[in-house]
Amino acid sequence: MAHPSQIRIPATYIRGGTSKGVFFRLQDLPERCQQPGPARDALFMRVIGSPDPYSAHIDGMGGATSSTSKCVILSQSSQPDHDVDYLYGQVAIDKAFVDWSGNCGNLSTAAGAFAIHAGLIDPARVPDNGVCVVRIWQANIQKTIIAHVPVTNGQVQETGDFELDGVTFPAAEIVLEFMDPSDDGDEGGSMFPTGKLVDDLEVPGVGTFKATMISAGIPTIFVNAADIGYSGTELREAINTDPAALARFEAIRVAGALRMGLIKTPAEAATRQHTPKIAFVAPPADYTAASGKQIKAGDIDVLVRALSMGKLHHAMMGTAAVAIATAAAVPGTLVNLAAGGGERNTVRFGHPSGTLRVGAEAKLVDGQWLVTKAIMSRSARILMEGWVRVPSDAF
């Protein structure tokens, strides 16, 4: 019996922020995968090792978490005044689909660095020593991201002293600017799709909760930790080992997605796991991070825990950090109230792995809140480069 051979595809495995993924240049993909469709999805699922009923990704590059089941495509930009187009696919772990509905803020960091590594930036634009400004078109959500990438001796600087909670080793700091991050290409066109800063969200079979539903960075549903029986200091194990809790969070997420107009029926949520996110907030309190690091209430403005792809995230998604900063900047949202209320343009929040500081510039124009820019620092590092191999009949 003849068996198909494996093919190899140029690829780079990169950590960006608190995530990691497999990066491809568009022109390096097999021809039938250079366009969106079933072939591309099948290829990425096979690269990652999904769907995997064991939830282990033993036979792929994924790490069986939402933070490590990701693929990225970069290409020369199709947009004026941009350097590269960045397309992100969140690969489901135990189901056969790739979610293209949102961005990965953490891997946006790596997108800027990879653009230089992969020769997608005009060499004349790359300084021998200094900072290379990479203008990224985020193709999933049709938004601009500006990455400030440090360069040493003409190469991306990857090592350094910048520490990021949730990442074991220090690295070089990359500053990201998310331009006009509100309304992520979804219906409605408003940063607050329901028209309110706080809604009463009715969740069938669960209850009714105060909720701030915002579309900035990524569509996100915020609820108060106390309203759902939590303190806001929980670590992953407290949530992810409780099937009833996960089911309750998913019910809240589905109800919020319906209210935000992201889906028309509850069944659609199963094929839109990446968005919206669901998060819960609380006023500052002392807690011990996953690393054992002691976080003091005085070191943070607010506590936030967020779920991604049905599980509590080990740190914080970059796009959700943008949503947190934006909501914190708007007086009256649940995030803002948990942080003490009032006007602010930066927020330092506590997450399961430590703390993160993010800035946002929000303003009220003609009765509508707008955010012009969100800023945060992350880091990125190439872990491996070469070729990824997949069976030739996998896609």
LINBEL-V53508 format. One record per pair of residues at least 24 apart in sequence whose ideal C-beta (glycine too) atoms are under 10 Angstrom apart, sorted by the first residue. I is the first residue (numbers start at 1). J is the second residue. D is the distance in whole Angstrom. If there is no record, write none. Layout:
i: (I:I)
j: (J:J)
d: (D:D)
This chain:
i: (3:3:3:4:4:4:4:4:5:5:5:5:6:6:6:6:6:6:6:6:7:7:7:7:7:7:7:7:7:7:8:8:8:8:8:9:9:9:9:9:9:9:10:10:10:10:10:11:11:11:11:11:11:11:11:11:11:12:12:12:12:12:12:12:12:12:12:12:12:12:13:13:13:13:13:13:13:14:14:14:14:14:14:14:14:14:14:14:14:14:14:14:14:15:15:15:15:15:15:15:15:15:15:15:15:15:15:15:15:15:16:16:16:16:16:16:16:16:16:16:16:16:16:16:16:16:16:16:16:17:17:17:17:17:17:17:17:17:17:17:17:17:17:17:17:17:17:17:17:17:17:17:17:18:18:18:18:18:18:18:18:18:18:18:18:18:18:18:18:18:18:18:18:19:19:19:19:19:19:19:19:19:19:19:19:19:19:19:19:19:19:19:19:19:19:19:19:20:20:20:20:20:20:20:20:20:20:20:20:20:20:21:21:21:21:21:21:21:21:21:21:21:21:21:21:21:21:21:21:21:21:21:22:22:22:22:22:22:22:22:22:22:22:22:22:22:23:23:23:23:23:23:23:23:23:23:23:23:23:23:23:23:24:24:24:24:24:24:24:24:24:25:25:25:25:25:25:25:25:25:25:26:26:26:26:26:26:26:26:27:27:27:27:27:28:28:28:28:28:29:29:29:30:30:30:32:33:33:34:34:36:36:36:36:36:38:38:39:39:40:40:40:40:40:40:40:41:41:41:41:41:41:41:41:41:42:42:42:42:42:42:43:43:43:43:43:43:43:44:44:44:44:44:44:44:44:44:44:44:45:45:45:45:45:45:45:45:45:45:45:45:46:46:46:46:46:46:46:46:47:47:47:47:47:47:47:47:48:48:48:48:48:48:48:49:49:50:50:50:50:50:50:50:50:51:51:51:51:51:51:51:52:52:52:52:53:53:54:54:55:55:56:57:57:60:60:60:61:61:61:61:62:62:63:64:64:65:65:65:65:65:65:65:65:66:66:66:66:66:66:66:66:66:66:66:66:66:66:66:66:67:67:67:67:67:67:67:67:67:67:67:68:69:69:69:70:70:70:70:70:71:71:71:72:72:72:72:72:72:73:73:74:74:74:74:74:74:74:74:74:74:75:75:75:75:75:76:76:76:77:77:77:77:77:77:78:78:79:79:79:79:79:79:80:81:81:81:82:82:82:82:82:82:82:82:83:83:83:83:83:83:83:83:83:83:83:83:83:83:83:84:84:84:84:84:84:84:84:84:84:84:84:84:84:85:85:85:85:85:85:85:86:86:86:86:86:86:86:86:86:86:86:86:86:87:87:87:87:87:88:88:88:88:88:88:89:89:90:90:90:90:90:90:91:91:92:92:92:92:92:92:93:93:93:93:94:95:95:95:97:97:97:97:98:99:99:99:99:99:99:99:100:100:100:100:101:101:101:101:101:101:101:101:101:101:101:101:101:101:102:102:102:102:102:102:102:102:102:102:102:102:102:102:102:102:103:103:103:103:103:103:103:103:103:103:103:103:103:103:103:103:103:103:104:104:104:104:104:104:104:104:105:105:105:105:105:105:105:105:105:105:105:105:105:105:105:105:105:105:105:106:106:106:106:106:106:106:106:106:106:106:106:106:106:106:107:107:107:107:108:108:108:108:108:108:108:108:108:108:108:108:108:108:108:109:109:109:109:109:109:109:109:109:109:109:109:109:109:109:109:110:110:110:110:110:110:110:111:111:111:111:111:111:111:112:112:112:112:112:112:112:112:112:112:112:112:113:113:113:113:113:113:113:113:113:113:113:113:113:114:114:114:114:114:115:115:115:116:116:116:116:116:116:117:117:117:117:117:117:117:118:121:123:126:126:126:126:127:127:127:128:128:128:128:129:129:129:130:131:131:131:132:132:133:133:134:135:135:136:136:136:136:138:138:138:138:138:138:139:140:140:140:140:140:141:141:141:141:141:141:141:141:141:141:141:141:142:142:142:143:143:143:143:143:143:143:143:143:144:144:144:144:144:144:145:145:145:145:145:145:146:146:146:146:146:146:146:147:147:147:147:147:147:148:148:148:148:148:148:148:149:149:149:149:149:150:150:150:156:156:156:158:158:158:158:159:159:160:160:162:162:162:163:163:164:164:164:164:164:164:164:165:165:165:165:165:165:165:165:165:165:165:165:165:165:166:166:166:166:166:166:166:166:166:166:166:166:166:167:167:167:167:167:167:168:169:169:170:171:171:171:171:172:172:172:173:173:173:174:174:174:174:174:175:175:175:175:176:176:176:176:176:176:176:176:176:177:177:177:177:177:178:178:178:178:178:178:178:178:178:178:178:178:178:178:178:178:179:179:179:179:180:180:180:180:180:180:181:181:181:181:181:181:181:181:181:181:181:181:181:181:182:182:182:182:182:182:182:182:182:182:182:182:182:182:182:183:183:183:183:183:183:184:184:184:184:184:184:184:184:184:184:184:184:185:185:186:186:186:186:186:186:186:187:187:187:187:187:188:188:188:188:188:189:189:190:190:190:190:190:190:190:191:191:191:191:191:191:191:191:191:191:191:192:192:192:192:192:192:192:193:193:193:193:193:193:193:194:194:194:194:195:196:196:196:197:197:197:197:197:197:197:197:197:198:198:198:198:198:198:198:199:199:199:199:201:201:201:201:201:202:202:203:203:203:203:203:203:203:203:204:204:204:204:205:205:205:205:206:206:206:206:206:206:207:207:207:208:209:209:209:209:209:210:210:211:211:211:211:211:211:211:211:212:212:212:212:212:212:212:212:212:212:212:212:212:213:213:213:213:213:213:213:213:213:213:214:214:214:214:214:214:214:214:214:214:214:214:214:215:215:215:215:215:215:215:216:216:216:216:216:216:216:216:216:216:216:216:216:216:216:216:217:217:217:217:217:217:217:217:217:217:217:217:217:217:217:217:217:218:218:218:218:218:218:218:218:218:218:218:218:218:219:219:219:219:219:219:219:219:219:219:219:219:219:220:220:220:220:220:220:220:220:220:220:220:220:220:220:220:220:220:220:221:221:221:221:221:221:221:221:221:221:221:221:221:221:221:221:221:221:222:222:222:222:222:222:222:222:222:222:222:222:222:222:222:222:222:223:223:223:223:223:223:223:223:224:224:224:224:224:224:224:224:225:225:225:225:225:225:225:225:225:225:225:226:226:226:226:226:227:227:228:228:229:230:230:230:230:231:231:231:231:231:231:231:232:232:232:232:232:232:232:232:232:232:232:232:232:232:233:233:233:233:233:233:233:233:233:233:233:233:233:234:234:234:234:234:234:234:235:235:235:235:235:235:235:235:235:235:236:236:236:236:236:236:236:236:236:237:237:237:238:238:238:239:239:239:239:239:239:239:240:240:240:240:240:240:241:242:245:245:246:246:246:246:247:249:249:249:249:249:249:249:250:250:250:251:252:252:252:253:253:253:253:253:254:273:273:273:274:274:274:274:275:275:276:276:277:277:277:277:277:277:277:277:277:278:278:278:278:278:278:278:279:279:279:279:279:279:279:279:279:279:279:279:279:279:279:279:280:280:280:280:280:280:280:281:281:281:281:281:281:281:281:281:281:281:281:281:282:282:282:283:283:283:283:284:284:284:284:284:284:285:286:287:287:289:289:289:289:289:289:289:290:290:290:290:290:290:291:291:291:293:293:293:295:295:295:295:295:295:296:296:297:299:299:299:299:300:300:300:300:300:300:300:300:300:300:301:301:301:301:301:301:301:301:301:301:301:301:301:301:302:302:302:302:302:302:302:302:302:302:302:302:302:303:303:303:303:303:304:304:304:304:304:304:304:304:304:304:305:305:305:305:306:306:312:312:313:313:313:314:314:314:315:315:315:315:315:316:316:316:316:316:316:316:316:316:316:317:318:318:318:318:318:319:320:320:321:321:321:321:321:321:321:321:321:321:322:322:322:322:322:322:322:322:323:323:323:323:324:324:324:324:324:324:325:325:325:325:325:325:325:325:325:325:325:325:326:326:326:326:326:326:326:326:327:327:327:327:328:328:328:328:329:329:329:329:329:329:329:329:329:330:330:330:330:330:330:330:331:331:331:332:333:336:345:346:346)
j: (391:392:393:390:391:392:393:394:389:391:392:393:387:388:389:390:391:392:393:394:43:387:388:389:390:391:392:393:394:395:386:387:388:389:390:33:43:47:387:388:389:390:118:385:386:387:388:47:61:71:72:384:385:386:387:388:389:72:74:110:113:114:117:118:382:383:384:385:386:388:61:382:383:384:385:386:388:70:72:107:109:110:111:113:114:117:158:380:381:382:383:384:385:67:68:106:107:109:110:158:167:168:169:171:378:379:380:381:382:383:70:72:104:105:106:107:108:109:110:111:112:113:114:174:318:378:379:380:381:67:104:105:106:107:108:109:110:164:166:167:174:176:315:316:317:318:321:356:376:377:378:379:380:67:68:105:106:109:164:165:166:167:313:314:315:316:317:318:351:353:356:378:379:63:65:66:67:68:69:70:104:105:106:107:108:109:110:166:167:308:313:314:315:317:318:378:380:61:62:63:65:67:68:69:70:106:107:110:380:381:383:47:48:61:62:63:67:68:69:70:71:72:88:89:90:91:104:106:107:110:111:114:47:48:60:61:62:68:69:70:71:72:89:91:384:388:70:71:72:73:74:86:107:110:111:113:114:115:117:118:382:385:71:72:73:74:75:87:114:118:388:73:74:75:76:84:114:115:118:119:120:73:74:75:76:84:85:87:120:73:74:75:76:120:73:74:75:118:387:73:75:395:390:392:395:395:73:395:73:75:73:87:89:98:100:98:395:394:395:71:73:87:89:98:100:395:71:89:91:96:97:98:99:100:395:96:98:390:393:394:395:71:89:98:388:390:394:395:69:70:71:72:73:89:90:91:98:390:395:69:71:89:91:92:95:96:97:98:390:394:395:91:388:389:390:391:393:394:395:71:89:91:388:389:390:394:395:89:90:91:92:93:98:388:91:93:91:92:93:94:95:96:97:98:91:92:93:94:95:96:97:92:93:94:95:93:94:93:94:93:94:93:91:93:91:388:390:91:384:388:390:91:93:93:93:94:93:236:240:308:309:311:313:314:90:91:92:93:104:273:274:307:308:309:310:311:312:313:314:317:104:106:107:166:308:309:311:313:314:315:317:93:93:98:309:98:104:106:107:110:98:107:388:104:107:108:110:111:114:111:139:110:111:112:114:115:117:118:120:136:139:115:118:120:137:139:115:120:121:115:120:135:136:137:139:137:139:135:136:137:139:142:144:137:135:137:144:134:135:136:137:138:144:145:146:112:115:116:120:121:122:125:132:133:134:135:136:137:146:147:111:112:114:115:116:118:120:121:134:135:136:137:139:147:111:115:120:136:137:138:139:110:111:112:114:115:134:136:137:138:139:140:145:147:111:137:138:139:140:138:139:140:141:274:319:140:274:140:273:274:275:308:309:274:309:270:271:273:274:309:310:273:309:310:311:310:270:271:273:270:271:272:273:274:140:271:272:273:274:275:309:139:140:272:274:140:141:184:185:186:218:219:262:271:272:273:274:275:276:138:140:141:184:185:186:217:218:219:272:274:275:276:277:317:319:138:139:140:141:143:145:178:181:184:185:217:218:274:275:317:318:319:322:138:140:218:274:308:317:318:319:138:145:176:178:181:217:218:316:317:318:319:320:321:322:323:358:374:376:378:164:166:167:176:315:316:317:318:319:320:321:376:378:379:380:318:319:378:380:136:138:143:145:146:147:174:176:178:318:319:322:376:378:380:145:147:149:164:171:173:174:175:176:318:376:377:378:379:380:381:147:174:378:379:380:381:382:136:138:145:147:149:176:380:136:145:146:147:148:149:156:174:175:176:378:380:147:149:150:151:156:157:158:172:174:379:380:381:382:149:156:380:382:385:147:149:156:147:149:151:154:155:156:149:155:156:158:380:382:385:385:149:154:151:154:155:156:151:152:154:152:153:154:155:153:154:157:157:157:174:175:156:157:175:177:174:177:179:176:177:178:179:178:179:181:184:185:319:185:184:185:218:274:275:178:181:183:184:185:186:215:217:218:219:275:319:183:184:185:178:179:180:181:182:183:184:185:217:177:178:179:180:181:373:176:177:178:179:181:374:175:176:177:178:179:373:375:174:175:176:177:378:380:173:174:175:176:177:375:377:173:174:175:176:380:174:175:379:380:381:382:379:380:381:382:379:381:379:381:377:378:379:354:379:315:353:354:356:377:378:379:289:290:291:293:295:315:316:350:351:352:353:354:355:356:289:290:291:313:314:315:316:351:352:353:354:355:356:315:353:354:378:379:381:291:379:381:379:378:379:380:381:379:380:381:377:378:379:376:377:378:379:380:375:376:377:378:318:321:322:358:374:375:376:377:378:359:373:374:375:376:216:217:318:319:321:322:325:326:358:360:371:372:373:374:375:376:371:372:373:374:216:370:371:372:373:374:215:216:217:218:319:322:323:325:326:360:371:372:373:374:214:215:216:217:322:323:326:360:362:368:369:370:371:372:374:214:215:216:219:370:371:215:216:217:218:219:220:262:275:276:319:322:323:215:219:215:219:260:261:262:275:276:215:260:261:262:264:215:219:260:261:262:215:368:214:215:260:261:368:369:370:215:216:323:326:327:330:362:368:369:370:371:216:260:327:330:333:368:369:219:256:259:260:261:262:276:256:259:260:261:368:259:332:333:327:330:331:332:333:334:336:337:369:222:224:332:333:334:336:337:256:259:260:334:252:255:256:258:259:255:259:228:248:251:252:253:254:255:256:251:254:255:266:247:248:251:255:247:248:249:251:252:255:248:251:252:255:252:255:256:280:334:334:337:252:255:256:259:260:278:333:334:256:279:281:323:327:330:332:333:334:335:336:337:338:256:257:259:260:261:262:276:327:333:334:260:276:322:323:324:326:327:330:333:334:335:369:371:260:261:262:275:276:323:326:319:320:322:323:324:325:326:327:329:330:360:362:369:370:371:374:277:317:318:319:320:321:322:323:324:325:326:327:358:360:371:374:376:274:275:276:277:306:308:317:318:319:320:321:322:323:256:257:260:261:262:272:274:275:276:277:319:320:323:253:256:260:275:276:277:278:279:306:317:319:320:322:323:324:326:327:335:249:252:253:254:255:256:257:259:260:276:277:278:279:280:306:307:323:334:256:277:278:279:280:281:304:306:320:323:324:327:333:334:335:336:338:249:252:256:278:279:280:281:334:280:281:282:283:334:335:337:338:279:280:281:282:283:285:303:304:305:334:338:280:281:282:283:338:280:334:252:280:280:280:282:303:305:280:282:283:285:287:303:305:280:281:282:283:284:285:287:302:303:304:305:338:349:350:282:284:285:286:287:288:289:295:297:303:305:350:352:280:282:287:303:305:312:352:287:288:289:290:305:312:314:351:352:353:290:305:311:312:313:314:315:352:353:290:312:352:305:312:352:280:305:307:311:312:313:352:307:310:311:312:313:314:312:312:307:312:307:310:311:312:310:278:279:280:307:310:311:312:278:307:310:278:278:280:307:277:278:279:307:310:278:308:309:310:308:309:317:319:308:319:320:323:306:307:308:309:313:317:319:320:323:305:306:307:308:310:312:320:304:305:306:307:308:312:313:316:317:320:323:324:327:334:335:351:304:305:306:307:312:334:338:305:306:324:327:328:333:334:335:336:337:338:339:349:334:338:350:337:338:339:340:338:339:340:348:349:350:350:350:350:352:315:350:351:352:353:354:355:314:315:351:352:353:354:352:353:354:353:354:355:350:351:352:353:354:355:350:355:350:348:350:354:355:339:347:348:349:350:351:354:355:356:357:328:335:336:338:339:340:344:346:347:348:349:350:355:357:327:328:334:335:336:337:338:339:340:347:348:349:350:338:339:349:350:351:328:335:338:339:347:349:350:351:352:356:349:350:351:352:351:352:351:352:351:352:353:351:352:353:351:352:353:354:356:349:350:351:352:353:354:355:356:358:376:351:356:358:374:376:378:374:351:358:347:349:351:356:357:358:360:374:376:378:358:359:360:371:373:374:375:376:358:360:371:374:349:351:356:358:360:374:349:356:357:358:359:360:361:362:371:374:375:376:358:360:361:362:369:370:371:374:360:362:369:371:358:359:360:362:358:359:360:361:362:363:369:371:374:360:362:363:364:369:370:371:362:364:369:369:369:362:375:375:376)
d: (8:10:9:10:5:5:4:8:10:8:6:9:10:10:5:6:6:7:10:9:10:9:10:7:6:8:5:10:9:10:8:4:7:5:8:9:8:8:6:6:8:7:9:8:8:6:8:8:8:9:10:9:8:7:6:4:9:9:10:9:10:6:7:7:6:8:7:4:8:9:7:7:5:4:7:9:8:10:8:8:9:4:9:7:6:9:10:6:7:5:6:9:9:10:9:9:9:9:7:10:7:10:10:8:10:8:6:5:8:6:9:9:8:9:5:4:7:4:3:7:9:8:9:9:8:7:8:5:8:9:8:7:3:7:8:5:8:7:8:7:9:9:8:9:9:5:9:10:9:9:4:7:7:6:10:10:6:10:7:8:4:6:8:7:4:7:8:8:9:7:9:8:10:10:9:8:5:7:9:6:6:9:4:5:10:9:8:9:10:10:10:10:9:8:8:10:10:9:10:7:10:7:5:10:7:9:8:8:9:9:7:10:9:9:9:10:9:7:8:3:6:5:8:9:9:9:7:9:5:7:10:10:6:7:9:5:9:10:10:7:5:7:10:9:10:6:9:8:5:8:7:10:8:7:8:10:5:10:9:8:9:9:7:7:5:7:9:10:10:9:8:8:6:7:9:10:9:10:5:8:7:5:7:4:8:10:8:8:10:10:10:7:9:10:9:10:10:9:9:7:10:10:9:9:7:7:9:6:9:9:10:9:10:10:8:10:8:10:5:9:8:10:8:8:10:8:10:8:9:8:7:4:10:9:8:9:9:9:10:6:4:9:10:9:10:7:7:4:10:9:4:10:9:5:10:6:5:10:9:10:9:9:6:8:10:6:8:7:10:8:9:10:9:10:5:7:10:4:7:6:10:8:6:9:6:9:9:9:10:4:9:8:9:10:9:9:5:6:6:7:8:7:9:9:9:7:7:5:5:5:8:10:6:6:10:10:6:10:9:6:6:9:9:7:9:9:9:10:9:6:10:7:7:10:6:9:8:10:10:9:8:7:9:7:7:9:9:8:10:8:8:9:4:4:8:6:10:7:9:8:9:8:10:9:7:9:10:7:7:8:8:10:6:10:8:10:6:9:6:10:8:10:10:8:6:9:7:6:8:10:8:10:6:10:6:6:10:6:6:9:10:10:10:7:10:9:10:6:10:10:9:8:8:5:9:7:8:9:10:5:9:9:8:10:6:9:9:9:5:7:4:10:7:10:10:9:6:9:7:6:8:8:9:9:5:5:7:8:10:9:7:8:9:5:10:9:5:8:7:8:6:7:10:10:10:10:10:8:5:8:5:10:4:9:9:8:10:5:7:6:6:8:7:10:10:9:8:4:6:8:8:6:9:9:10:9:9:10:7:4:9:9:7:10:9:10:9:6:9:7:9:9:7:9:9:10:8:9:8:9:6:10:8:9:10:8:7:6:4:8:8:9:6:10:8:7:9:9:9:8:9:9:8:9:6:9:5:5:9:10:6:6:7:9:9:9:5:7:9:5:4:8:9:9:7:5:9:5:5:7:8:9:9:7:10:8:6:9:9:10:8:5:9:9:9:9:9:10:7:7:7:10:9:7:7:9:6:8:9:6:2:4:7:6:6:9:10:9:8:8:10:9:10:10:9:9:7:4:8:10:9:10:6:10:9:8:10:9:8:7:7:10:5:10:7:9:6:8:6:8:10:10:8:9:9:7:9:10:10:10:5:9:6:7:9:9:4:7:5:10:9:9:9:9:4:8:8:6:8:8:7:10:10:9:6:8:8:3:8:5:9:6:10:8:10:8:7:5:9:10:5:9:8:9:7:9:5:8:8:10:9:8:8:10:8:8:9:9:6:7:10:8:5:10:8:6:10:10:7:8:10:9:8:6:6:9:9:5:10:8:8:7:5:10:7:8:9:10:9:9:9:8:10:10:10:9:10:9:9:10:10:10:9:10:9:9:10:10:10:8:8:10:9:10:10:8:9:4:5:9:10:9:8:10:9:9:10:8:5:7:7:7:6:9:9:7:8:9:8:8:4:7:9:10:6:7:6:7:9:10:9:7:4:8:7:9:9:6:8:6:8:9:9:9:6:4:8:8:10:9:10:6:9:10:8:7:9:10:8:9:8:8:7:5:7:9:8:7:10:7:9:5:9:9:8:9:8:8:8:6:6:7:9:8:7:9:7:9:9:7:9:5:3:6:7:9:8:9:9:6:3:8:8:8:4:7:10:8:8:8:10:9:7:9:9:9:8:8:9:4:7:5:6:8:8:5:8:6:10:7:6:6:6:7:8:5:8:8:10:9:10:8:7:6:7:6:10:6:7:5:9:9:6:9:8:10:5:9:9:10:9:9:10:7:4:8:8:10:7:6:9:10:8:7:6:7:10:9:5:5:9:8:5:8:9:7:8:6:9:8:5:8:6:4:8:9:9:7:10:9:10:8:6:5:9:9:10:5:8:9:9:10:5:8:7:6:6:10:10:8:9:8:10:10:9:10:6:6:8:7:6:8:9:10:9:5:7:10:8:10:7:5:9:9:10:10:7:10:10:7:9:10:6:6:10:7:9:8:8:7:5:7:7:9:9:9:8:9:8:7:8:10:8:4:6:8:10:9:6:7:9:9:10:10:10:9:7:8:5:5:8:8:10:8:9:10:7:7:6:10:8:9:7:10:10:7:6:6:10:6:7:9:10:8:5:5:9:8:4:8:7:9:7:9:10:9:7:10:9:6:10:5:7:8:9:10:9:10:7:9:9:10:10:6:10:8:9:6:8:10:9:10:7:10:10:9:9:6:9:9:4:4:6:8:9:10:6:9:6:5:10:10:8:10:10:10:9:9:10:6:9:6:5:8:7:10:8:9:9:7:10:9:9:8:8:9:9:10:6:5:9:8:4:7:10:9:8:9:9:10:6:7:9:9:8:4:7:7:3:4:8:8:7:10:9:9:9:6:10:8:6:7:6:10:10:7:9:4:6:10:7:6:8:8:6:10:6:10:10:5:4:7:9:10:8:10:9:9:9:6:5:8:6:8:9:8:6:9:4:8:9:8:9:10:7:6:10:8:4:8:9:8:6:7:5:7:9:10:10:10:10:9:9:8:5:7:6:8:9:10:8:8:6:7:5:6:10:9:9:7:9:8:8:5:8:7:7:6:7:10:6:10:9:7:10:4:6:4:9:10:7:9:7:10:8:9:10:7:9:10:8:9:8:6:10:6:8:10:7:10:6:10:7:8:8:10:6:6:3:8:9:7:8:8:4:7:6:8:10:8:8:10:6:8:4:8:10:9:10:6:8:8:9:9:10:9:9:6:7:7:8:8:8:5:9:8:9:10:5:9:7:9:7:5:8:6:10:6:9:9:9:10:9:8:9:10:8:7:8:4:10:9:9:9:5:5:10:10:10:10:10:9:8:6:7:9:9:5:10:9:6:8:9:8:8:8:6:10:6:9:10:8:4:10:8:9:9:9:5:6:8:7:10:10:10:9:10:9:6:7:6:10:9:7:8:5:7:10:7:5:9:9:10:10:6:6:4:7:10:10:9:9:9:6:8:7:9:10:9:10:7:6:8:9:10:9:10:8:10:8:9:9:9:6:5:10:9:4:8:8:10:6:9:9:5:8:8:9:8:9:9:9:7:8:10:7:9:9:8:8:7:6:5:8:7:8:9:5:5:8:10:7:7:8:6:9:5:9:10:10:7:6:9:10:9:7:8:10:6:9:9:5:6:4:9:10:6:9:9:7:10:10:9:4:7:8:8:5:5:6:9:10:9:10:7:10:6:9:9:5:4:8:6:8:5:7:7:9:7:5:8:9:7:8:10:9:5:7:6:10:9:10:9:7:7:8:9:10:7:8:7:9:9:6:6:5:6:4:7:8:8:10:4:8:8:9:10:6:9:10:10:9:9:10:7:7:10:9:10:9:8:9:6:9:5:10:8:6:9:7:10:7:8:10:4:9:7:10:9:10:9:6:9:9:6:9:9:9:9:9:4:6:4:9:9:8:5:8:8:9:5:9:6:9:10:5:6:9:9:10:10:8:10:7:9:10:9:5:7:4:9:9:7:9:9:5:10:8:5:10:8:9:9:10:10:9:10:10:9:10)
